[in-house]
Amino acid sequence: MRVKCSTGNVSVEFEAETVKDVFKDLSVFQEVFSENTCGKCGSDNLRYIVRENEGNEYFELKCKKCHAKLAFGVNKKGGGLFPKRKDIDGNWLPDNGWMKWNQEKKTLE
C-alpha cells in the first residue's frame, strides 16, 4: 500500500506491505521530522543540516533565528536517526535537547 504523510513543512510518500510496516515507518518519520519549532526561542525558521568531519556525518536541526541546534544520533543497527534528548549519562537535556553555544562560558547550554 502507498502511504502519504506530512508534518510541518515535510511531506513524504512510501510503500508498506502491512499496517505494522506503516506504523513503523510513520514512527520513524515523525520522530525525526515532527520538530516544528526551536526548543530555545520557539521560532519555526528551522533548517536541516548535515555536516561531514573526518569521514563522519553529523545530522542537526538548526534554528535560523537564535542558532540553537537539535542534534540527531544514528542507530548502530539500521542507520536510522533519532533526536538526542539525553546527555551521555542518560540525563534529560533541557529544552527537549535543543542546545545553544554560550560564548561567555564556552559551553553548550
PEGI-V886984 format. One line per field, one symbol per residue. psi: psi as a letter, one per 30 degrees, with the letter a starting at -180 (. if undefined). A space follows every 50 residues. Layout:
BEGIN
psi: ???
END
This chain:
BEGIN
psi: kkkkklkbgkklklkkeleeeeeeeeeeeeeegfjflkfefgkgilkkkj lkjhfkkkklkkkfefglljkklkkekfgllkkjflafggkkllhgfkkk kjeefhlk.
END
